[in-house]
Amino acid sequence: MTRDTPKRDSRTEQANEARDDDRHVCRMTGREQGLVGKYDIWLCRQSFRELAPKMGFTKYD
């Protein structure tokens, strides 16, 4: 190791892994934004709109 590169700490690596585990993505498209996470569905809103009728959700006016 040189002086310029910081020494890797196992605590830092564990914190980074824990942070990555908390991130959710759409199960169909892999998108990270616009997620429907209620009931642990984890679909983006576009995918949820496609699959909602098949999953038993009904749209009310």
mmCIF file of the N, C-alpha and C atoms, coordinates in Angstrom:
data_MODEL
# 
_entry.id   MODEL 
# 
loop_
_atom_site.group_PDB 
_atom_site.id 
_atom_site.type_symbol 
_atom_site.label_atom_id 
_atom_site.label_alt_id 
_atom_site.label_comp_id 
_atom_site.label_asym_id 
_atom_site.label_entity_id 
_atom_site.label_seq_id 
_atom_site.pdbx_PDB_ins_code 
_atom_site.Cartn_x 
_atom_site.Cartn_y 
_atom_site.Cartn_z 
_atom_site.occupancy 
_atom_site.B_iso_or_equiv 
_atom_site.pdbx_formal_charge 
_atom_site.auth_seq_id 
_atom_site.auth_comp_id 
_atom_site.auth_asym_id 
_atom_site.auth_atom_id 
_atom_site.pdbx_PDB_model_num 
ATOM 1   N N  . MET A 1 1  ? 0.830   -1.180  0.000   1.00 0.00 ? 1  MET A N  1 
ATOM 2   C CA . MET A 1 1  ? 0.000   0.000   0.000   1.00 0.00 ? 1  MET A CA 1 
ATOM 3   C C  . MET A 1 1  ? 0.875   1.244   0.000   1.00 0.00 ? 1  MET A C  1 
ATOM 4   N N  . THR A 1 2  ? 0.378   2.234   -0.659  1.00 0.00 ? 2  THR A N  1 
ATOM 5   C CA . THR A 1 2  ? 1.099   3.504   -0.660  1.00 0.00 ? 2  THR A CA 1 
ATOM 6   C C  . THR A 1 2  ? 0.451   4.440   0.343   1.00 0.00 ? 2  THR A C  1 
ATOM 7   N N  . ARG A 1 3  ? 1.084   5.566   0.539   1.00 0.00 ? 3  ARG A N  1 
ATOM 8   C CA . ARG A 1 3  ? 0.525   6.530   1.488   1.00 0.00 ? 3  ARG A CA 1 
ATOM 9   C C  . ARG A 1 3  ? -0.775  7.132   0.977   1.00 0.00 ? 3  ARG A C  1 
ATOM 10  N N  . ASP A 1 4  ? -0.958  7.159   -0.347  1.00 0.00 ? 4  ASP A N  1 
ATOM 11  C CA . ASP A 1 4  ? -2.125  7.816   -0.918  1.00 0.00 ? 4  ASP A CA 1 
ATOM 12  C C  . ASP A 1 4  ? -3.395  6.972   -0.805  1.00 0.00 ? 4  ASP A C  1 
ATOM 13  N N  . THR A 1 5  ? -3.256  5.671   -0.770  1.00 0.00 ? 5  THR A N  1 
ATOM 14  C CA . THR A 1 5  ? -4.445  4.826   -0.705  1.00 0.00 ? 5  THR A CA 1 
ATOM 15  C C  . THR A 1 5  ? -4.786  4.545   0.751   1.00 0.00 ? 5  THR A C  1 
ATOM 16  N N  . PRO A 1 6  ? -6.019  4.793   1.137   1.00 0.00 ? 6  PRO A N  1 
ATOM 17  C CA . PRO A 1 6  ? -6.395  4.533   2.532   1.00 0.00 ? 6  PRO A CA 1 
ATOM 18  C C  . PRO A 1 6  ? -6.504  3.036   2.794   1.00 0.00 ? 6  PRO A C  1 
ATOM 19  N N  . LYS A 1 7  ? -6.219  2.667   4.002   1.00 0.00 ? 7  LYS A N  1 
ATOM 20  C CA . LYS A 1 7  ? -6.330  1.271   4.406   1.00 0.00 ? 7  LYS A CA 1 
ATOM 21  C C  . LYS A 1 7  ? -7.809  0.922   4.538   1.00 0.00 ? 7  LYS A C  1 
ATOM 22  N N  . ARG A 1 8  ? -8.202  -0.201  3.999   1.00 0.00 ? 8  ARG A N  1 
ATOM 23  C CA . ARG A 1 8  ? -9.605  -0.627  4.058   1.00 0.00 ? 8  ARG A CA 1 
ATOM 24  C C  . ARG A 1 8  ? -9.888  -1.180  5.442   1.00 0.00 ? 8  ARG A C  1 
ATOM 25  N N  . ASP A 1 9  ? -10.956 -0.722  6.003   1.00 0.00 ? 9  ASP A N  1 
ATOM 26  C CA . ASP A 1 9  ? -11.360 -1.156  7.330   1.00 0.00 ? 9  ASP A CA 1 
ATOM 27  C C  . ASP A 1 9  ? -12.545 -2.105  7.192   1.00 0.00 ? 9  ASP A C  1 
ATOM 28  N N  . SER A 1 10 ? -12.530 -3.186  7.930   1.00 0.00 ? 10 SER A N  1 
ATOM 29  C CA . SER A 1 10 ? -13.622 -4.159  7.818   1.00 0.00 ? 10 SER A CA 1 
ATOM 30  C C  . SER A 1 10 ? -14.949 -3.550  8.271   1.00 0.00 ? 10 SER A C  1 
ATOM 31  N N  . ARG A 1 11 ? -14.900 -2.612  9.217   1.00 0.00 ? 11 ARG A N  1 
ATOM 32  C CA . ARG A 1 11 ? -16.137 -1.957  9.650   1.00 0.00 ? 11 ARG A CA 1 
ATOM 33  C C  . ARG A 1 11 ? -16.732 -1.129  8.519   1.00 0.00 ? 11 ARG A C  1 
ATOM 34  N N  . THR A 1 12 ? -15.885 -0.470  7.748   1.00 0.00 ? 12 THR A N  1 
ATOM 35  C CA . THR A 1 12 ? -16.361 0.332   6.622   1.00 0.00 ? 12 THR A CA 1 
ATOM 36  C C  . THR A 1 12 ? -16.973 -0.567  5.561   1.00 0.00 ? 12 THR A C  1 
ATOM 37  N N  . GLU A 1 13 ? -16.341 -1.686  5.283   1.00 0.00 ? 13 GLU A N  1 
ATOM 38  C CA . GLU A 1 13 ? -16.869 -2.621  4.288   1.00 0.00 ? 13 GLU A CA 1 
ATOM 39  C C  . GLU A 1 13 ? -18.214 -3.178  4.733   1.00 0.00 ? 13 GLU A C  1 
ATOM 40  N N  . GLN A 1 14 ? -18.359 -3.505  6.009   1.00 0.00 ? 14 GLN A N  1 
ATOM 41  C CA . GLN A 1 14 ? -19.631 -4.017  6.511   1.00 0.00 ? 14 GLN A CA 1 
ATOM 42  C C  . GLN A 1 14 ? -20.718 -2.957  6.421   1.00 0.00 ? 14 GLN A C  1 
ATOM 43  N N  . ALA A 1 15 ? -20.378 -1.706  6.687   1.00 0.00 ? 15 ALA A N  1 
ATOM 44  C CA . ALA A 1 15 ? -21.361 -0.622  6.598   1.00 0.00 ? 15 ALA A CA 1 
ATOM 45  C C  . ALA A 1 15 ? -21.803 -0.429  5.155   1.00 0.00 ? 15 ALA A C  1 
ATOM 46  N N  . ASN A 1 16 ? -20.869 -0.518  4.217   1.00 0.00 ? 16 ASN A N  1 
ATOM 47  C CA . ASN A 1 16 ? -21.220 -0.378  2.807   1.00 0.00 ? 16 ASN A CA 1 
ATOM 48  C C  . ASN A 1 16 ? -22.109 -1.522  2.350   1.00 0.00 ? 16 ASN A C  1 
ATOM 49  N N  . GLU A 1 17 ? -21.826 -2.732  2.789   1.00 0.00 ? 17 GLU A N  1 
ATOM 50  C CA . GLU A 1 17 ? -22.654 -3.880  2.423   1.00 0.00 ? 17 GLU A CA 1 
ATOM 51  C C  . GLU A 1 17 ? -24.057 -3.735  3.002   1.00 0.00 ? 17 GLU A C  1 
ATOM 52  N N  . ALA A 1 18 ? -24.166 -3.260  4.230   1.00 0.00 ? 18 ALA A N  1 
ATOM 53  C CA . ALA A 1 18 ? -25.475 -3.079  4.850   1.00 0.00 ? 18 ALA A CA 1 
ATOM 54  C C  . ALA A 1 18 ? -26.267 -2.016  4.104   1.00 0.00 ? 18 ALA A C  1 
ATOM 55  N N  . ARG A 1 19 ? -25.593 -0.969  3.659   1.00 0.00 ? 19 ARG A N  1 
ATOM 56  C CA . ARG A 1 19 ? -26.277 0.090   2.925   1.00 0.00 ? 19 ARG A CA 1 
ATOM 57  C C  . ARG A 1 19 ? -26.781 -0.440  1.586   1.00 0.00 ? 19 ARG A C  1 
ATOM 58  N N  . ASP A 1 20 ? -26.022 -1.287  0.929   1.00 0.00 ? 20 ASP A N  1 
ATOM 59  C CA . ASP A 1 20 ? -26.448 -1.864  -0.343  1.00 0.00 ? 20 ASP A CA 1 
ATOM 60  C C  . ASP A 1 20 ? -27.623 -2.819  -0.154  1.00 0.00 ? 20 ASP A C  1 
ATOM 61  N N  . ASP A 1 21 ? -27.695 -3.490  0.977   1.00 0.00 ? 21 ASP A N  1 
ATOM 62  C CA . ASP A 1 21 ? -28.791 -4.419  1.228   1.00 0.00 ? 21 ASP A CA 1 
ATOM 63  C C  . ASP A 1 21 ? -30.116 -3.691  1.412   1.00 0.00 ? 21 ASP A C  1 
ATOM 64  N N  . ASP A 1 22 ? -30.076 -2.452  1.880   1.00 0.00 ? 22 ASP A N  1 
ATOM 65  C CA . ASP A 1 22 ? -31.302 -1.694  2.112   1.00 0.00 ? 22 ASP A CA 1 
ATOM 66  C C  . ASP A 1 22 ? -31.870 -1.110  0.833   1.00 0.00 ? 22 ASP A C  1 
ATOM 67  N N  . ARG A 1 23 ? -31.127 -1.143  -0.249  1.00 0.00 ? 23 ARG A N  1 
ATOM 68  C CA . ARG A 1 23 ? -31.587 -0.551  -1.505  1.00 0.00 ? 23 ARG A CA 1 
ATOM 69  C C  . ARG A 1 23 ? -32.545 -1.506  -2.199  1.00 0.00 ? 23 ARG A C  1 
ATOM 70  N N  . HIS A 1 24 ? -33.653 -0.965  -2.675  1.00 0.00 ? 24 HIS A N  1 
ATOM 71  C CA . HIS A 1 24 ? -34.643 -1.775  -3.374  1.00 0.00 ? 24 HIS A CA 1 
ATOM 72  C C  . HIS A 1 24 ? -34.697 -1.360  -4.830  1.00 0.00 ? 24 HIS A C  1 
ATOM 73  N N  . VAL A 1 25 ? -34.934 -2.320  -5.685  1.00 0.00 ? 25 VAL A N  1 
ATOM 74  C CA . VAL A 1 25 ? -35.087 -2.065  -7.114  1.00 0.00 ? 25 VAL A CA 1 
ATOM 75  C C  . VAL A 1 25 ? -36.308 -2.829  -7.603  1.00 0.00 ? 25 VAL A C  1 
ATOM 76  N N  . CYS A 1 26 ? -36.812 -2.404  -8.757  1.00 0.00 ? 26 CYS A N  1 
ATOM 77  C CA . CYS A 1 26 ? -37.960 -3.071  -9.357  1.00 0.00 ? 26 CYS A CA 1 
ATOM 78  C C  . CYS A 1 26 ? -37.579 -4.502  -9.719  1.00 0.00 ? 26 CYS A C  1 
ATOM 79  N N  . ARG A 1 27 ? -38.457 -5.433  -9.445  1.00 0.00 ? 27 ARG A N  1 
ATOM 80  C CA . ARG A 1 27 ? -38.179 -6.843  -9.736  1.00 0.00 ? 27 ARG A CA 1 
ATOM 81  C C  . ARG A 1 27 ? -38.222 -7.152  -11.222 1.00 0.00 ? 27 ARG A C  1 
ATOM 82  N N  . MET A 1 28 ? -38.930 -6.323  -11.998 1.00 0.00 ? 28 MET A N  1 
ATOM 83  C CA . MET A 1 28 ? -39.031 -6.573  -13.438 1.00 0.00 ? 28 MET A CA 1 
ATOM 84  C C  . MET A 1 28 ? -37.983 -5.801  -14.231 1.00 0.00 ? 28 MET A C  1 
ATOM 85  N N  . THR A 1 29 ? -37.843 -4.509  -13.931 1.00 0.00 ? 29 THR A N  1 
ATOM 86  C CA . THR A 1 29 ? -37.007 -3.651  -14.770 1.00 0.00 ? 29 THR A CA 1 
ATOM 87  C C  . THR A 1 29 ? -35.689 -3.264  -14.134 1.00 0.00 ? 29 THR A C  1 
ATOM 88  N N  . GLY A 1 30 ? -35.563 -3.366  -12.824 1.00 0.00 ? 30 GLY A N  1 
ATOM 89  C CA . GLY A 1 30 ? -34.334 -2.981  -12.149 1.00 0.00 ? 30 GLY A CA 1 
ATOM 90  C C  . GLY A 1 30 ? -34.247 -1.499  -11.827 1.00 0.00 ? 30 GLY A C  1 
ATOM 91  N N  . ARG A 1 31 ? -35.308 -0.754  -12.065 1.00 0.00 ? 31 ARG A N  1 
ATOM 92  C CA . ARG A 1 31 ? -35.309 0.679   -11.771 1.00 0.00 ? 31 ARG A CA 1 
ATOM 93  C C  . ARG A 1 31 ? -35.322 0.909   -10.267 1.00 0.00 ? 31 ARG A C  1 
ATOM 94  N N  . GLU A 1 32 ? -34.769 2.046   -9.863  1.00 0.00 ? 32 GLU A N  1 
ATOM 95  C CA . GLU A 1 32 ? -34.698 2.376   -8.447  1.00 0.00 ? 32 GLU A CA 1 
ATOM 96  C C  . GLU A 1 32 ? -35.716 3.430   -8.038  1.00 0.00 ? 32 GLU A C  1 
ATOM 97  N N  . GLN A 1 33 ? -36.350 4.079   -8.995  1.00 0.00 ? 33 GLN A N  1 
ATOM 98  C CA . GLN A 1 33 ? -37.268 5.171   -8.677  1.00 0.00 ? 33 GLN A CA 1 
ATOM 99  C C  . GLN A 1 33 ? -38.706 4.766   -8.953  1.00 0.00 ? 33 GLN A C  1 
ATOM 100 N N  . GLY A 1 34 ? -39.628 5.395   -8.236  1.00 0.00 ? 34 GLY A N  1 
ATOM 101 C CA . GLY A 1 34 ? -41.048 5.146   -8.447  1.00 0.00 ? 34 GLY A CA 1 
ATOM 102 C C  . GLY A 1 34 ? -41.490 3.772   -8.009  1.00 0.00 ? 34 GLY A C  1 
ATOM 103 N N  . LEU A 1 35 ? -40.941 3.290   -6.909  1.00 0.00 ? 35 LEU A N  1 
ATOM 104 C CA . LEU A 1 35 ? -41.232 1.926   -6.472  1.00 0.00 ? 35 LEU A CA 1 
ATOM 105 C C  . LEU A 1 35 ? -42.490 1.849   -5.622  1.00 0.00 ? 35 LEU A C  1 
ATOM 106 N N  . VAL A 1 36 ? -43.235 0.785   -5.815  1.00 0.00 ? 36 VAL A N  1 
ATOM 107 C CA . VAL A 1 36 ? -44.370 0.451   -4.962  1.00 0.00 ? 36 VAL A CA 1 
ATOM 108 C C  . VAL A 1 36 ? -43.856 -0.615  -4.003  1.00 0.00 ? 36 VAL A C  1 
ATOM 109 N N  . GLY A 1 37 ? -43.646 -0.218  -2.760  1.00 0.00 ? 37 GLY A N  1 
ATOM 110 C CA . GLY A 1 37 ? -43.066 -1.137  -1.795  1.00 0.00 ? 37 GLY A CA 1 
ATOM 111 C C  . GLY A 1 37 ? -44.054 -1.676  -0.788  1.00 0.00 ? 37 GLY A C  1 
ATOM 112 N N  . LYS A 1 38 ? -45.292 -1.221  -0.873  1.00 0.00 ? 38 LYS A N  1 
ATOM 113 C CA . LYS A 1 38 ? -46.284 -1.695  0.082   1.00 0.00 ? 38 LYS A CA 1 
ATOM 114 C C  . LYS A 1 38 ? -46.491 -3.195  -0.123  1.00 0.00 ? 38 LYS A C  1 
ATOM 115 N N  . TYR A 1 39 ? -46.633 -3.918  0.960   1.00 0.00 ? 39 TYR A N  1 
ATOM 116 C CA . TYR A 1 39 ? -46.781 -5.381  0.951   1.00 0.00 ? 39 TYR A CA 1 
ATOM 117 C C  . TYR A 1 39 ? -45.554 -6.068  0.341   1.00 0.00 ? 39 TYR A C  1 
ATOM 118 N N  . ASP A 1 40 ? -44.404 -5.409  0.367   1.00 0.00 ? 40 ASP A N  1 
ATOM 119 C CA . ASP A 1 40 ? -43.147 -5.953  -0.192  1.00 0.00 ? 40 ASP A CA 1 
ATOM 120 C C  . ASP A 1 40 ? -43.290 -6.352  -1.653  1.00 0.00 ? 40 ASP A C  1 
ATOM 121 N N  . ILE A 1 41 ? -43.995 -5.543  -2.434  1.00 0.00 ? 41 ILE A N  1 
ATOM 122 C CA . ILE A 1 41 ? -44.161 -5.823  -3.860  1.00 0.00 ? 41 ILE A CA 1 
ATOM 123 C C  . ILE A 1 41 ? -42.897 -5.457  -4.627  1.00 0.00 ? 41 ILE A C  1 
ATOM 124 N N  . TRP A 1 42 ? -42.337 -4.286  -4.376  1.00 0.00 ? 42 TRP A N  1 
ATOM 125 C CA . TRP A 1 42 ? -41.115 -3.779  -4.989  1.00 0.00 ? 42 TRP A CA 1 
ATOM 126 C C  . TRP A 1 42 ? -41.134 -3.858  -6.509  1.00 0.00 ? 42 TRP A C  1 
ATOM 127 N N  . LEU A 1 43 ? -42.116 -3.180  -7.079  1.00 0.00 ? 43 LEU A N  1 
ATOM 128 C CA . LEU A 1 43 ? -42.205 -2.992  -8.523  1.00 0.00 ? 43 LEU A CA 1 
ATOM 129 C C  . LEU A 1 43 ? -42.237 -1.498  -8.793  1.00 0.00 ? 43 LEU A C  1 
ATOM 130 N N  . CYS A 1 44 ? -41.656 -1.061  -9.918  1.00 0.00 ? 44 CYS A N  1 
ATOM 131 C CA . CYS A 1 44 ? -41.801 0.345   -10.276 1.00 0.00 ? 44 CYS A CA 1 
ATOM 132 C C  . CYS A 1 44 ? -43.257 0.570   -10.660 1.00 0.00 ? 44 CYS A C  1 
ATOM 133 N N  . ARG A 1 45 ? -43.669 1.809   -10.647 1.00 0.00 ? 45 ARG A N  1 
ATOM 134 C CA . ARG A 1 45 ? -45.095 2.095   -10.829 1.00 0.00 ? 45 ARG A CA 1 
ATOM 135 C C  . ARG A 1 45 ? -45.605 1.638   -12.185 1.00 0.00 ? 45 ARG A C  1 
ATOM 136 N N  . GLN A 1 46 ? -44.758 1.672   -13.213 1.00 0.00 ? 46 GLN A N  1 
ATOM 137 C CA . GLN A 1 46 ? -45.182 1.225   -14.539 1.00 0.00 ? 46 GLN A CA 1 
ATOM 138 C C  . GLN A 1 46 ? -45.413 -0.286  -14.552 1.00 0.00 ? 46 GLN A C  1 
ATOM 139 N N  . SER A 1 47 ? -44.504 -1.022  -13.958 1.00 0.00 ? 47 SER A N  1 
ATOM 140 C CA . SER A 1 47 ? -44.657 -2.480  -13.903 1.00 0.00 ? 47 SER A CA 1 
ATOM 141 C C  . SER A 1 47 ? -45.849 -2.865  -13.041 1.00 0.00 ? 47 SER A C  1 
ATOM 142 N N  . PHE A 1 48 ? -46.036 -2.134  -11.941 1.00 0.00 ? 48 PHE A N  1 
ATOM 143 C CA . PHE A 1 48 ? -47.180 -2.423  -11.078 1.00 0.00 ? 48 PHE A CA 1 
ATOM 144 C C  . PHE A 1 48 ? -48.485 -2.195  -11.824 1.00 0.00 ? 48 PHE A C  1 
ATOM 145 N N  . ARG A 1 49 ? -48.525 -1.143  -12.623 1.00 0.00 ? 49 ARG A N  1 
ATOM 146 C CA . ARG A 1 49 ? -49.752 -0.848  -13.364 1.00 0.00 ? 49 ARG A CA 1 
ATOM 147 C C  . ARG A 1 49 ? -50.079 -1.970  -14.348 1.00 0.00 ? 49 ARG A C  1 
ATOM 148 N N  . GLU A 1 50 ? -49.055 -2.569  -14.936 1.00 0.00 ? 50 GLU A N  1 
ATOM 149 C CA . GLU A 1 50 ? -49.268 -3.693  -15.853 1.00 0.00 ? 50 GLU A CA 1 
ATOM 150 C C  . GLU A 1 50 ? -49.740 -4.947  -15.116 1.00 0.00 ? 50 GLU A C  1 
ATOM 151 N N  . LEU A 1 51 ? -49.116 -5.242  -13.993 1.00 0.00 ? 51 LEU A N  1 
ATOM 152 C CA . LEU A 1 51 ? -49.352 -6.511  -13.305 1.00 0.00 ? 51 LEU A CA 1 
ATOM 153 C C  . LEU A 1 51 ? -50.462 -6.473  -12.261 1.00 0.00 ? 51 LEU A C  1 
ATOM 154 N N  . ALA A 1 52 ? -50.917 -5.293  -11.873 1.00 0.00 ? 52 ALA A N  1 
ATOM 155 C CA . ALA A 1 52 ? -51.897 -5.182  -10.785 1.00 0.00 ? 52 ALA A CA 1 
ATOM 156 C C  . ALA A 1 52 ? -53.161 -6.003  -11.029 1.00 0.00 ? 52 ALA A C  1 
ATOM 157 N N  . PRO A 1 53 ? -53.774 -5.950  -12.221 1.00 0.00 ? 53 PRO A N  1 
ATOM 158 C CA . PRO A 1 53 ? -54.988 -6.767  -12.420 1.00 0.00 ? 53 PRO A CA 1 
ATOM 159 C C  . PRO A 1 53 ? -54.725 -8.268  -12.276 1.00 0.00 ? 53 PRO A C  1 
ATOM 160 N N  . LYS A 1 54 ? -53.563 -8.731  -12.723 1.00 0.00 ? 54 LYS A N  1 
ATOM 161 C CA . LYS A 1 54 ? -53.227 -10.159 -12.604 1.00 0.00 ? 54 LYS A CA 1 
ATOM 162 C C  . LYS A 1 54 ? -53.015 -10.568 -11.149 1.00 0.00 ? 54 LYS A C  1 
ATOM 163 N N  . MET A 1 55 ? -52.579 -9.591  -10.323 1.00 0.00 ? 55 MET A N  1 
ATOM 164 C CA . MET A 1 55 ? -52.329 -9.877  -8.914  1.00 0.00 ? 55 MET A CA 1 
ATOM 165 C C  . MET A 1 55 ? -53.590 -9.719  -8.071  1.00 0.00 ? 55 MET A C  1 
ATOM 166 N N  . GLY A 1 56 ? -54.690 -9.273  -8.687  1.00 0.00 ? 56 GLY A N  1 
ATOM 167 C CA . GLY A 1 56 ? -55.947 -9.181  -7.962  1.00 0.00 ? 56 GLY A CA 1 
ATOM 168 C C  . GLY A 1 56 ? -56.325 -7.789  -7.493  1.00 0.00 ? 56 GLY A C  1 
ATOM 169 N N  . PHE A 1 57 ? -55.547 -6.771  -7.856  1.00 0.00 ? 57 PHE A N  1 
ATOM 170 C CA . PHE A 1 57 ? -55.888 -5.407  -7.489  1.00 0.00 ? 57 PHE A CA 1 
ATOM 171 C C  . PHE A 1 57 ? -56.938 -4.876  -8.459  1.00 0.00 ? 57 PHE A C  1 
ATOM 172 N N  . THR A 1 58 ? -57.882 -4.104  -7.937  1.00 0.00 ? 58 THR A N  1 
ATOM 173 C CA . THR A 1 58 ? -58.896 -3.490  -8.790  1.00 0.00 ? 58 THR A CA 1 
ATOM 174 C C  . THR A 1 58 ? -58.780 -1.980  -8.690  1.00 0.00 ? 58 THR A C  1 
ATOM 175 N N  . LYS A 1 59 ? -59.087 -1.307  -9.781  1.00 0.00 ? 59 LYS A N  1 
ATOM 176 C CA . LYS A 1 59 ? -58.996 0.144   -9.830  1.00 0.00 ? 59 LYS A CA 1 
ATOM 177 C C  . LYS A 1 59 ? -60.369 0.739   -9.537  1.00 0.00 ? 59 LYS A C  1 
ATOM 178 N N  . TYR A 1 60 ? -60.409 1.671   -8.588  1.00 0.00 ? 60 TYR A N  1 
ATOM 179 C CA . TYR A 1 60 ? -61.647 2.363   -8.246  1.00 0.00 ? 60 TYR A CA 1 
ATOM 180 C C  . TYR A 1 60 ? -61.594 3.768   -8.808  1.00 0.00 ? 60 TYR A C  1 
ATOM 181 N N  . ASP A 1 61 ? -62.757 4.294   -9.185  1.00 0.00 ? 61 ASP A N  1 
ATOM 182 C CA . ASP A 1 61 ? -62.807 5.664   -9.711  1.00 0.00 ? 61 ASP A CA 1 
ATOM 183 C C  . ASP A 1 61 ? -62.698 6.696   -8.633  1.00 0.00 ? 61 ASP A C  1 
# 
